Amino acid sequence: MCNNNENTCENCIVDILKVILLLQQSVCQNDSCLETCDKGFLGQSCNAYCNTRPVTLYTCGSNGTAFAMPISKSPTEATTSTVFRLEKLDGCCATFRVLANNTELQPTYPFVATNSFFTINLNCVCAIRCLDDTYVECL
């Protein structure tokens, strides 16, 4: 999968991201899948109000270190996050929104949306870790 010079993106990570994007864009459907990244609904049950399945990405050659991006567009920003919300999927390219830890005392929603985005070639991603579904208020 790494260093794939072909212009195709047929791999398990792309398939999982397609499911996540569809779920985030649609209404919850009944599903009794296991607690996996491609579980057929967001939240603990279809009655839960969740709009995001946050993910952490691992790139080829990262030696198990999660991919991190700045939480703002400022060139001097030093604070980074390793938690993202998928916003767009186009072939091998995925656009993610960077999520920041919720510093307000709201334990129900652990992340807040930032206005920081990035696009990554999925041929460079070798692993994805899904976190618990949550609600993220987009800016």
N, CA, C and O atoms as a GROMACS GRO file, in nm:
protein
  556
    1MET      N    1   0.082  -0.119   0.000
    1MET     CA    2   0.000   0.000   0.000
    1MET      C    3   0.086   0.125   0.000
    1MET      O    4   0.053   0.221  -0.069
    2CYS      N    5   0.197   0.126   0.075
    2CYS     CA    6   0.282   0.243   0.079
    2CYS      C    7   0.356   0.259  -0.053
    2CYS      O    8   0.393   0.161  -0.118
    3ASN      N    9   0.377   0.384  -0.090
    3ASN     CA   10   0.449   0.415  -0.214
    3ASN      C   11   0.385   0.353  -0.336
    3ASN      O   12   0.454   0.311  -0.429
    4ASN      N   13   0.254   0.346  -0.337
    4ASN     CA   14   0.179   0.294  -0.452
    4ASN      C   15   0.182   0.398  -0.562
    4ASN      O   16   0.128   0.508  -0.544
    5ASN      N   17   0.244   0.368  -0.674
    5ASN     CA   18   0.254   0.463  -0.783
    5ASN      C   19   0.134   0.458  -0.876
    5ASN      O   20   0.120   0.542  -0.964
    6GLU      N   21   0.048   0.360  -0.857
    6GLU     CA   22  -0.072   0.354  -0.938
    6GLU      C   23  -0.171   0.458  -0.890
    6GLU      O   24  -0.166   0.499  -0.774
    7ASN      N   25  -0.261   0.501  -0.978
    7ASN     CA   26  -0.358   0.603  -0.941
    7ASN      C   27  -0.488   0.539  -0.892
    7ASN      O   28  -0.596   0.594  -0.912
    8THR      N   29  -0.479   0.423  -0.828
    8THR     CA   30  -0.597   0.357  -0.776
    8THR      C   31  -0.589   0.358  -0.624
    8THR      O   32  -0.481   0.364  -0.566
    9CYS      N   33  -0.703   0.351  -0.563
    9CYS     CA   34  -0.708   0.351  -0.418
    9CYS      C   35  -0.805   0.244  -0.372
    9CYS      O   36  -0.910   0.275  -0.314
   10GLU      N   37  -0.772   0.123  -0.398
   10GLU     CA   38  -0.854   0.010  -0.353
   10GLU      C   39  -0.783  -0.055  -0.237
   10GLU      O   40  -0.701  -0.145  -0.256
   11ASN      N   41  -0.815  -0.011  -0.116
   11ASN     CA   42  -0.756  -0.072   0.002
   11ASN      C   43  -0.852  -0.060   0.119
   11ASN      O   44  -0.952   0.011   0.111
   12CYS      N   45  -0.822  -0.128   0.226
   12CYS     CA   46  -0.914  -0.134   0.339
   12CYS      C   47  -0.932   0.000   0.407
   12CYS      O   48  -1.042   0.029   0.455
   13ILE      N   49  -0.831   0.084   0.412
   13ILE     CA   50  -0.844   0.215   0.476
   13ILE      C   51  -0.940   0.303   0.398
   13ILE      O   52  -1.023   0.371   0.458
   14VAL      N   53  -0.930   0.303   0.266
   14VAL     CA   54  -1.023   0.381   0.184
   14VAL      C   55  -1.166   0.330   0.204
   14VAL      O   56  -1.259   0.410   0.215
   15ASP      N   57  -1.182   0.199   0.208
   15ASP     CA   58  -1.316   0.143   0.228
   15ASP      C   59  -1.376   0.186   0.361
   15ASP      O   60  -1.494   0.221   0.367
   16ILE      N   61  -1.297   0.186   0.467
   16ILE     CA   62  -1.344   0.228   0.599
   16ILE      C   63  -1.378   0.377   0.597
   16ILE      O   64  -1.480   0.418   0.653
   17LEU      N   65  -1.294   0.458   0.535
   17LEU     CA   66  -1.321   0.601   0.530
   17LEU      C   67  -1.448   0.631   0.450
   17LEU      O   68  -1.519   0.726   0.483
   18LYS      N   69  -1.477   0.553   0.348
   18LYS     CA   70  -1.602   0.571   0.272
   18LYS      C   71  -1.722   0.549   0.363
   18LYS      O   72  -1.818   0.625   0.358
   19VAL      N   73  -1.716   0.445   0.446
   19VAL     CA   74  -1.826   0.417   0.539
   19VAL      C   75  -1.841   0.532   0.639
   19VAL      O   76  -1.952   0.578   0.664
   20ILE      N   77  -1.730   0.577   0.696
   20ILE     CA   78  -1.735   0.686   0.793
   20ILE      C   79  -1.797   0.810   0.731
   20ILE      O   80  -1.882   0.874   0.793
   21LEU      N   81  -1.755   0.845   0.611
   21LEU     CA   82  -1.807   0.965   0.546
   21LEU      C   83  -1.957   0.952   0.520
   21LEU      O   84  -2.032   1.047   0.544
   22LEU      N   85  -2.001   0.837   0.472
   22LEU     CA   86  -2.144   0.816   0.450
   22LEU      C   87  -2.223   0.830   0.579
   22LEU      O   88  -2.330   0.890   0.580
   23LEU      N   89  -2.173   0.774   0.686
   23LEU     CA   90  -2.242   0.782   0.815
   23LEU      C   91  -2.251   0.926   0.864
   23LEU      O   92  -2.355   0.968   0.916
   24GLN      N   93  -2.145   1.000   0.847
   24GLN     CA   94  -2.145   1.138   0.892
   24GLN      C   95  -2.237   1.226   0.807
   24GLN      O   96  -2.279   1.333   0.851
   25GLN      N   97  -2.269   1.181   0.686
   25GLN     CA   98  -2.352   1.260   0.596
   25GLN      C   99  -2.498   1.215   0.596
   25GLN      O  100  -2.581   1.279   0.533
   26SER      N  101  -2.529   1.106   0.664
   26SER     CA  102  -2.665   1.053   0.655
   26SER      C  103  -2.726   1.030   0.792
   26SER      O  104  -2.662   1.047   0.896
   27VAL      N  105  -2.850   0.991   0.789
   27VAL     CA  106  -2.923   0.960   0.912
   27VAL      C  107  -2.886   0.819   0.955
   27VAL      O  108  -2.854   0.734   0.872
   28CYS      N  109  -2.891   0.796   1.085
   28CYS     CA  110  -2.856   0.666   1.142
   28CYS      C  111  -2.948   0.556   1.091
   28CYS      O  112  -3.069   0.576   1.077
   29GLN      N  113  -2.890   0.442   1.062
   29GLN     CA  114  -2.966   0.324   1.020
   29GLN      C  115  -2.946   0.214   1.124
   29GLN      O  116  -2.843   0.210   1.191
   30ASN      N  117  -3.044   0.126   1.138
   30ASN     CA  118  -3.028   0.013   1.231
   30ASN      C  119  -2.917  -0.079   1.181
   30ASN      O  120  -2.912  -0.113   1.063
   31ASP      N  121  -2.831  -0.117   1.270
   31ASP     CA  122  -2.722  -0.206   1.235
   31ASP      C  123  -2.672  -0.270   1.364
   31ASP      O  124  -2.669  -0.206   1.469
   32SER      N  125  -2.634  -0.393   1.357
   32SER     CA  126  -2.586  -0.462   1.477
   32SER      C  127  -2.442  -0.506   1.462
   32SER      O  128  -2.403  -0.612   1.511
   33CYS      N  129  -2.361  -0.425   1.392
   33CYS     CA  130  -2.221  -0.459   1.369
   33CYS      C  131  -2.141  -0.449   1.499
   33CYS      O  132  -2.186  -0.390   1.597
   34LEU      N  133  -2.024  -0.505   1.497
   34LEU     CA  134  -1.932  -0.496   1.608
   34LEU      C  135  -1.884  -0.352   1.623
   34LEU      O  136  -1.906  -0.269   1.534
   35GLU      N  137  -1.819  -0.322   1.733
   35GLU     CA  138  -1.764  -0.189   1.758
   35GLU      C  139  -1.638  -0.167   1.675
   35GLU      O  140  -1.529  -0.158   1.730
   36THR      N  141  -1.652  -0.160   1.543
   36THR     CA  142  -1.539  -0.141   1.454
   36THR      C  143  -1.550  -0.007   1.385
   36THR      O  144  -1.651   0.062   1.400
   37CYS      N  145  -1.447   0.032   1.310
   37CYS     CA  146  -1.450   0.159   1.239
   37CYS      C  147  -1.566   0.168   1.141
   37CYS      O  148  -1.620   0.277   1.118
   38ASP      N  149  -1.605   0.054   1.082
   38ASP     CA  150  -1.712   0.058   0.983
   38ASP      C  151  -1.847   0.012   1.040
   38ASP      O  152  -1.933  -0.036   0.967
   39LYS      N  153  -1.864   0.028   1.174
   39LYS     CA  154  -1.993   0.002   1.238
   39LYS      C  155  -2.097   0.087   1.166
   39LYS      O  156  -2.069   0.202   1.131
   40GLY      N  157  -2.215   0.034   1.143
   40GLY     CA  158  -2.315   0.097   1.057
   40GLY      C  159  -2.393   0.213   1.114
   40GLY      O  160  -2.490   0.256   1.052
   41PHE      N  161  -2.356   0.266   1.231
   41PHE     CA  162  -2.422   0.384   1.286
   41PHE      C  163  -2.324   0.457   1.376
   41PHE      O  164  -2.224   0.401   1.420
   42LEU      N  165  -2.354   0.584   1.404
   42LEU     CA  166  -2.269   0.663   1.491
   42LEU      C  167  -2.324   0.660   1.633
   42LEU      O  168  -2.446   0.665   1.652
   43GLY      N  169  -2.239   0.650   1.732
   43GLY     CA  170  -2.281   0.650   1.871
   43GLY      C  171  -2.292   0.509   1.925
   43GLY      O  172  -2.262   0.412   1.856
   44GLN      N  173  -2.334   0.500   2.052
   44GLN     CA  174  -2.350   0.370   2.116
   44GLN      C  175  -2.474   0.297   2.067
   44GLN      O  176  -2.481   0.175   2.072
   45SER      N  177  -2.572   0.373   2.019
   45SER     CA  178  -2.694   0.315   1.962
   45SER      C  179  -2.747   0.414   1.860
   45SER      O  180  -2.698   0.526   1.851
   46CYS      N  181  -2.845   0.371   1.784
   46CYS     CA  182  -2.902   0.460   1.682
   46CYS      C  183  -2.974   0.579   1.745
   46CYS      O  184  -3.003   0.677   1.676
   47ASN      N  185  -3.003   0.573   1.873
   47ASN     CA  186  -3.071   0.683   1.939
   47ASN      C  187  -2.974   0.790   1.987
   47ASN      O  188  -3.017   0.900   2.022
   48ALA      N  189  -2.846   0.760   1.989
   48ALA     CA  190  -2.746   0.857   2.034
   48ALA      C  191  -2.729   0.964   1.927
   48ALA      O  192  -2.736   0.936   1.808
   49TYR      N  193  -2.705   1.088   1.971
   49TYR     CA  194  -2.684   1.196   1.875
   49TYR      C  195  -2.535   1.220   1.858
   49TYR      O  196  -2.472   1.294   1.933
   50CYS      N  197  -2.481   1.156   1.757
   50CYS     CA  198  -2.340   1.172   1.722
   50CYS      C  199  -2.332   1.210   1.575
   50CYS      O  200  -2.414   1.165   1.495
   51ASN      N  201  -2.235   1.291   1.540
   51ASN     CA  202  -2.217   1.328   1.400
   51ASN      C  203  -2.074   1.305   1.351
   51ASN      O  204  -2.041   1.342   1.238
   52THR      N  205  -1.991   1.245   1.435
   52THR     CA  206  -1.850   1.231   1.400
   52THR      C  207  -1.793   1.101   1.454
   52THR      O  208  -1.819   1.063   1.568
   53ARG      N  209  -1.716   1.034   1.370
   53ARG     CA  210  -1.635   0.922   1.414
   53ARG      C  211  -1.489   0.968   1.405
   53ARG      O  212  -1.428   0.956   1.299
   54PRO      N  213  -1.434   1.021   1.514
   54PRO     CA  214  -1.297   1.073   1.510
   54PRO      C  215  -1.197   0.962   1.482
   54PRO      O  216  -1.214   0.848   1.526
   55VAL      N  217  -1.092   0.998   1.409
   55VAL     CA  218  -0.990   0.900   1.375
   55VAL      C  219  -0.850   0.956   1.402
   55VAL      O  220  -0.829   1.077   1.404
   56THR      N  221  -0.758   0.865   1.422
   56THR     CA  222  -0.616   0.894   1.428
   56THR      C  223  -0.551   0.817   1.314
   56THR      O  224  -0.585   0.702   1.290
   57LEU      N  225  -0.459   0.881   1.244
   57LEU     CA  226  -0.393   0.821   1.129
   57LEU      C  227  -0.248   0.789   1.161
   57LEU      O  228  -0.182   0.858   1.239
   58TYR      N  229  -0.199   0.683   1.099
   58TYR     CA  230  -0.058   0.644   1.110
   58TYR      C  231  -0.004   0.631   0.968
   58TYR      O  232  -0.060   0.559   0.886
   59THR      N  233   0.104   0.701   0.941
   59THR     CA  234   0.160   0.699   0.807
   59THR      C  235   0.270   0.594   0.796
   59THR      O  236   0.326   0.550   0.896
   60CYS      N  237   0.298   0.556   0.673
   60CYS     CA  238   0.404   0.459   0.648
   60CYS      C  239   0.537   0.519   0.696
   60CYS      O  240   0.569   0.633   0.665
   61GLY      N  241   0.611   0.442   0.770
   61GLY     CA  242   0.739   0.488   0.820
   61GLY      C  243   0.732   0.572   0.945
   61GLY      O  244   0.832   0.630   0.986
   62SER      N  245   0.614   0.581   1.009
   62SER     CA  246   0.601   0.665   1.129
   62SER      C  247   0.640   0.590   1.256
   62SER      O  248   0.642   0.649   1.364
   63ASN      N  249   0.671   0.461   1.244
   63ASN     CA  250   0.712   0.380   1.359
   63ASN      C  251   0.611   0.384   1.473
   63ASN      O  252   0.649   0.388   1.590
   64GLY      N  253   0.482   0.383   1.438
   64GLY     CA  254   0.377   0.378   1.539
   64GLY      C  255   0.342   0.512   1.603
   64GLY      O  256   0.264   0.516   1.697
   65THR      N  257   0.399   0.620   1.552
   65THR     CA  258   0.367   0.752   1.602
   65THR      C  259   0.251   0.808   1.521
   65THR      O  260   0.255   0.808   1.398
   66ALA      N  261   0.149   0.855   1.591
   66ALA     CA  262   0.031   0.909   1.522
   66ALA      C  263   0.066   1.036   1.446
   66ALA      O  264   0.148   1.117   1.490
   67PHE      N  265   0.002   1.053   1.330
   67PHE     CA  266   0.019   1.171   1.246
   67PHE      C  267  -0.043   1.290   1.319
   67PHE      O  268  -0.154   1.280   1.370
   68ALA      N  269   0.027   1.403   1.325
   68ALA     CA  270  -0.021   1.521   1.396
   68ALA      C  271  -0.022   1.642   1.302
   68ALA      O  272   0.061   1.656   1.213
   69MET      N  273  -0.121   1.730   1.326
   69MET     CA  274  -0.132   1.854   1.249
   69MET      C  275  -0.163   1.969   1.344
   69MET      O  276  -0.220   1.946   1.451
   70PRO      N  277  -0.126   2.093   1.306
   70PRO     CA  278  -0.155   2.210   1.390
   70PRO      C  279  -0.306   2.232   1.404
   70PRO      O  280  -0.383   2.199   1.313
   71ILE      N  281  -0.347   2.287   1.518
   71ILE     CA  282  -0.490   2.310   1.540
   71ILE      C  283  -0.537   2.443   1.482
   71ILE      O  284  -0.656   2.473   1.489
   72SER      N  285  -0.446   2.523   1.426
   72SER     CA  286  -0.488   2.648   1.361
   72SER      C  287  -0.408   2.667   1.233
   72SER      O  288  -0.311   2.595   1.206
   73LYS      N  289  -0.450   2.766   1.155
   73LYS     CA  290  -0.381   2.795   1.029
   73LYS      C  291  -0.262   2.888   1.048
   73LYS      O  292  -0.189   2.916   0.952
   74SER      N  293  -0.242   2.935   1.168
   74SER     CA  294  -0.132   3.027   1.196
   74SER      C  295   0.001   2.956   1.176
   74SER      O  296   0.021   2.846   1.226
   75PRO      N  297   0.095   3.019   1.101
   75PRO     CA  298   0.224   2.954   1.078
   75PRO      C  299   0.308   2.941   1.205
   75PRO      O  300   0.406   2.866   1.207
   76THR      N  301   0.271   3.013   1.310
   76THR     CA  302   0.347   3.005   1.435
   76THR      C  303   0.281   2.912   1.537
   76THR      O  304   0.330   2.900   1.650
   77GLU      N  305   0.172   2.848   1.500
   77GLU     CA  306   0.101   2.758   1.593
   77GLU      C  307   0.187   2.639   1.627
   77GLU      O  308   0.237   2.570   1.538
   78ALA      N  309   0.204   2.615   1.757
   78ALA     CA  310   0.285   2.501   1.802
   78ALA      C  311   0.199   2.386   1.852
   78ALA      O  312   0.246   2.273   1.859
   79THR      N  313   0.073   2.414   1.886
   79THR     CA  314  -0.015   2.309   1.939
   79THR      C  315  -0.066   2.223   1.824
   79THR      O  316  -0.116   2.274   1.724
   80THR      N  317  -0.053   2.092   1.841
   80THR     CA  318  -0.099   2.000   1.738
   80THR      C  319  -0.200   1.902   1.796
   80THR      O  320  -0.217   1.891   1.918
   81SER      N  321  -0.265   1.832   1.707
   81SER     CA  322  -0.361   1.728   1.746
   81SER      C  323  -0.340   1.607   1.656
   81SER      O  324  -0.294   1.618   1.543
   82THR      N  325  -0.375   1.491   1.710
   82THR     CA  326  -0.367   1.368   1.632
   82THR      C  327  -0.507   1.312   1.606
   82THR      O  328  -0.522   1.197   1.564
   83VAL      N  329  -0.610   1.393   1.631
   83VAL     CA  330  -0.748   1.349   1.616
   83VAL      C  331  -0.814   1.432   1.506
   83VAL      O  332  -0.805   1.555   1.504
   84PHE      N  333  -0.881   1.360   1.413
   84PHE     CA  334  -0.935   1.427   1.295
   84PHE      C  335  -1.077   1.380   1.264
   84PHE      O  336  -1.119   1.273   1.305
   85ARG      N  337  -1.149   1.466   1.189
   85ARG     CA  338  -1.282   1.433   1.138
   85ARG      C  339  -1.274   1.433   0.986
   85ARG      O  340  -1.232   1.532   0.926
   86LEU      N  341  -1.313   1.324   0.923
   86LEU     CA  342  -1.313   1.316   0.778
   86LEU      C  343  -1.417   1.412   0.722
   86LEU      O  344  -1.532   1.413   0.767
   87GLU      N  345  -1.377   1.495   0.625
   87GLU     CA  346  -1.469   1.592   0.564
   87GLU      C  347  -1.496   1.562   0.418
   87GLU      O  348  -1.605   1.591   0.368
   88LYS      N  349  -1.398   1.504   0.348
   88LYS     CA  350  -1.414   1.480   0.204
   88LYS      C  351  -1.325   1.364   0.163
   88LYS      O  352  -1.214   1.347   0.215
   89LEU      N  353  -1.375   1.283   0.069
   89LEU     CA  354  -1.298   1.170   0.017
   89LEU      C  355  -1.309   1.173  -0.134
   89LEU      O  356  -1.418   1.170  -0.189
   90ASP      N  357  -1.194   1.178  -0.201
   90ASP     CA  358  -1.190   1.186  -0.347
   90ASP      C  359  -1.079   1.095  -0.397
   90ASP      O  360  -0.964   1.135  -0.406
   91GLY      N  361  -1.116   0.970  -0.429
   91GLY     CA  362  -1.017   0.873  -0.473
   91GLY      C  363  -0.918   0.844  -0.362
   91GLY      O  364  -0.957   0.800  -0.253
   92CYS      N  365  -0.790   0.870  -0.388
   92CYS     CA  366  -0.686   0.846  -0.289
   92CYS      C  367  -0.662   0.964  -0.196
   92CYS      O  368  -0.577   0.957  -0.108
   93CYS      N  369  -0.736   1.072  -0.215
   93CYS     CA  370  -0.717   1.192  -0.133
   93CYS      C  371  -0.830   1.206  -0.033
   93CYS      O  372  -0.948   1.194  -0.068
   94ALA      N  373  -0.795   1.231   0.091
   94ALA     CA  374  -0.894   1.254   0.196
   94ALA      C  375  -0.863   1.388   0.262
   94ALA      O  376  -0.748   1.419   0.292
   95THR      N  377  -0.968   1.466   0.284
   95THR     CA  378  -0.955   1.593   0.353
   95THR      C  379  -1.012   1.577   0.493
   95THR      O  380  -1.125   1.531   0.510
   96PHE      N  381  -0.934   1.615   0.592
   96PHE     CA  382  -0.971   1.602   0.731
   96PHE      C  383  -0.974   1.738   0.799
   96PHE      O  384  -0.899   1.829   0.762
   97ARG      N  385  -1.060   1.751   0.898
   97ARG     CA  386  -1.062   1.866   0.988
   97ARG      C  387  -0.987   1.824   1.114
   97ARG      O  388  -1.008   1.714   1.165
   98VAL      N  389  -0.902   1.910   1.163
   98VAL     CA  390  -0.829   1.883   1.287
   98VAL      C  391  -0.923   1.910   1.404
   98VAL      O  392  -0.989   2.014   1.409
   99LEU      N  393  -0.930   1.816   1.497
   99LEU     CA  394  -1.009   1.832   1.617
   99LEU      C  395  -0.917   1.860   1.734
   99LEU      O  396  -0.810   1.802   1.745
  100ALA      N  397  -0.960   1.951   1.821
  100ALA     CA  398  -0.882   1.984   1.940
  100ALA      C  399  -0.952   1.926   2.063
  100ALA      O  400  -1.073   1.907   2.063
  101ASN      N  401  -0.874   1.898   2.166
  101ASN     CA  402  -0.933   1.853   2.292
  101ASN      C  403  -1.025   1.963   2.343
  101ASN      O  404  -0.992   2.081   2.336
  102ASN      N  405  -1.139   1.923   2.395
  102ASN     CA  406  -1.235   2.018   2.448
  102ASN      C  407  -1.184   2.066   2.583
  102ASN      O  408  -1.183   1.991   2.681
  103THR      N  409  -1.140   2.192   2.589
  103THR     CA  410  -1.086   2.246   2.712
  103THR      C  411  -1.195   2.294   2.807
  103THR      O  412  -1.170   2.316   2.925
  104GLU      N  413  -1.316   2.311   2.755
  104GLU     CA  414  -1.428   2.346   2.843
  104GLU      C  415  -1.468   2.222   2.920
  104GLU      O  416  -1.438   2.110   2.878
  105LEU      N  417  -1.532   2.241   3.030
  105LEU     CA  418  -1.570   2.127   3.114
  105LEU      C  419  -1.697   2.062   3.061
  105LEU      O  420  -1.803   2.070   3.124
  106GLN      N  421  -1.687   2.000   2.947
  106GLN     CA  422  -1.798   1.927   2.886
  106GLN      C  423  -1.752   1.785   2.859
  106GLN      O  424  -1.708   1.755   2.748
  107PRO      N  425  -1.760   1.697   2.956
  107PRO     CA  426  -1.708   1.562   2.936
  107PRO      C  427  -1.787   1.482   2.832
  107PRO      O  428  -1.740   1.380   2.782
  108THR      N  429  -1.908   1.529   2.800
  108THR     CA  430  -1.989   1.458   2.702
  108THR      C  431  -1.926   1.464   2.563
  108THR      O  432  -1.930   1.367   2.488
  109TYR      N  433  -1.869   1.579   2.530
  109TYR     CA  434  -1.810   1.599   2.398
  109TYR      C  435  -1.661   1.629   2.413
  109TYR      O  436  -1.624   1.742   2.446
  110PRO      N  437  -1.575   1.530   2.391
  110PRO     CA  438  -1.433   1.546   2.420
  110PRO      C  439  -1.355   1.631   2.318
  110PRO      O  440  -1.242   1.670   2.346
  111PHE      N  441  -1.414   1.658   2.201
  111PHE     CA  442  -1.341   1.732   2.098
  111PHE      C  443  -1.423   1.850   2.046
  111PHE      O  444  -1.546   1.848   2.048
  112VAL      N  445  -1.351   1.952   2.001
  112VAL     CA  446  -1.412   2.066   1.934
  112VAL      C  447  -1.349   2.079   1.796
  112VAL      O  448  -1.232   2.044   1.775
  113ALA      N  449  -1.428   2.128   1.702
  113ALA     CA  450  -1.379   2.148   1.566
  113ALA      C  451  -1.286   2.268   1.562
  113ALA      O  452  -1.304   2.366   1.635
  114THR      N  453  -1.187   2.260   1.475
  114THR     CA  454  -1.102   2.375   1.448
  114THR      C  455  -1.128   2.416   1.303
  114THR      O  456  -1.202   2.349   1.231
  115ASN      N  457  -1.067   2.525   1.263
  115ASN     CA  458  -1.076   2.569   1.124
  115ASN      C  459  -0.949   2.530   1.048
  115ASN      O  460  -0.911   2.595   0.951
  116SER      N  461  -0.884   2.425   1.095
  116SER     CA  462  -0.761   2.375   1.033
  116SER      C  463  -0.792   2.245   0.959
  116SER      O  464  -0.847   2.151   1.017
  117PHE      N  465  -0.757   2.241   0.832
  117PHE     CA  466  -0.784   2.126   0.746
  117PHE      C  467  -0.655   2.082   0.680
  117PHE      O  468  -0.561   2.160   0.666
  118PHE      N  469  -0.652   1.956   0.638
  118PHE     CA  470  -0.541   1.908   0.557
  118PHE      C  471  -0.592   1.797   0.466
  118PHE      O  472  -0.693   1.732   0.494
  119THR      N  473  -0.522   1.777   0.356
  119THR     CA  474  -0.553   1.670   0.262
  119THR      C  475  -0.433   1.577   0.258
  119THR      O  476  -0.319   1.621   0.252
  120ILE      N  477  -0.462   1.447   0.263
  120ILE     CA  478  -0.354   1.348   0.266
  120ILE      C  479  -0.379   1.244   0.158
  120ILE      O  480  -0.492   1.206   0.130
  121ASN      N  481  -0.271   1.198   0.097
  121ASN     CA  482  -0.276   1.088   0.002
  121ASN      C  483  -0.288   0.959   0.084
  121ASN      O  484  -0.199   0.928   0.163
  122LEU      N  485  -0.396   0.887   0.065
  122LEU     CA  486  -0.420   0.767   0.146
  122LEU      C  487  -0.322   0.654   0.117
  122LEU      O  488  -0.316   0.557   0.193
  123ASN      N  489  -0.247   0.664   0.008
  123ASN     CA  490  -0.142   0.565  -0.016
  123ASN      C  491  -0.030   0.577   0.087
  123ASN      O  492   0.051   0.486   0.102
  124CYS      N  493  -0.026   0.690   0.157
  124CYS     CA  494   0.076   0.712   0.261
  124CYS      C  495   0.029   0.666   0.398
  124CYS      O  496   0.108   0.663   0.493
  125VAL      N  497  -0.098   0.630   0.410
  125VAL     CA  498  -0.154   0.590   0.540
  125VAL      C  499  -0.152   0.438   0.550
  125VAL      O  500  -0.201   0.368   0.461
  126CYS      N  501  -0.094   0.388   0.658
  126CYS     CA  502  -0.087   0.243   0.673
  126CYS      C  503  -0.177   0.191   0.784
  126CYS      O  504  -0.200   0.070   0.794
  127ALA      N  505  -0.230   0.282   0.870
  127ALA     CA  506  -0.321   0.238   0.976
  127ALA      C  507  -0.413   0.351   1.015
  127ALA      O  508  -0.378   0.469   1.004
  128ILE      N  509  -0.531   0.314   1.061
  128ILE     CA  510  -0.630   0.410   1.109
  128ILE      C  511  -0.684   0.357   1.240
  128ILE      O  512  -0.710   0.238   1.255
  129ARG      N  513  -0.702   0.446   1.335
  129ARG     CA  514  -0.760   0.410   1.465
  129ARG      C  515  -0.885   0.494   1.486
  129ARG      O  516  -0.878   0.617   1.483
  130CYS      N  517  -0.996   0.430   1.507
  130CYS     CA  518  -1.122   0.502   1.531
  130CYS      C  519  -1.141   0.520   1.680
  130CYS      O  520  -1.118   0.429   1.759
  131LEU      N  521  -1.184   0.639   1.717
  131LEU     CA  522  -1.216   0.670   1.856
  131LEU      C  523  -1.367   0.664   1.874
  131LEU      O  524  -1.440   0.646   1.776
  132ASP      N  525  -1.415   0.677   1.997
  132ASP     CA  526  -1.558   0.671   2.022
  132ASP      C  527  -1.631   0.780   1.946
  132ASP      O  528  -1.586   0.895   1.940
  133ASP      N  529  -1.745   0.744   1.887
  133ASP     CA  530  -1.829   0.840   1.816
  133ASP      C  531  -1.869   0.952   1.911
  133ASP      O  532  -1.886   0.930   2.031
  134THR      N  533  -1.884   1.071   1.856
  134THR     CA  534  -1.916   1.187   1.938
  134THR      C  535  -1.988   1.291   1.855
  134THR      O  536  -2.006   1.275   1.734
  135TYR      N  537  -2.029   1.396   1.920
  135TYR     CA  538  -2.086   1.512   1.851
  135TYR      C  539  -1.978   1.620   1.848
  135TYR      O  540  -1.917   1.651   1.950
  136VAL      N  541  -1.956   1.677   1.730
  136VAL     CA  542  -1.861   1.787   1.713
  136VAL      C  543  -1.936   1.900   1.644
  136VAL      O  544  -1.987   1.884   1.533
  137GLU      N  545  -1.942   2.013   1.711
  137GLU     CA  546  -2.006   2.130   1.650
  137GLU      C  547  -1.907   2.193   1.554
  137GLU      O  548  -1.802   2.241   1.595
  138CYS      N  549  -1.942   2.193   1.426
  138CYS     CA  550  -1.852   2.248   1.324
  138CYS      C  551  -1.860   2.399   1.324
  138CYS      O  552  -1.965   2.458   1.350
  139LEU      N  553  -1.749   2.461   1.293
  139LEU     CA  554  -1.741   2.609   1.290
  139LEU      C  555  -1.815   2.666   1.171
  139LEU      O  556  -1.818   2.787   1.153
   0.00000   0.00000   0.00000
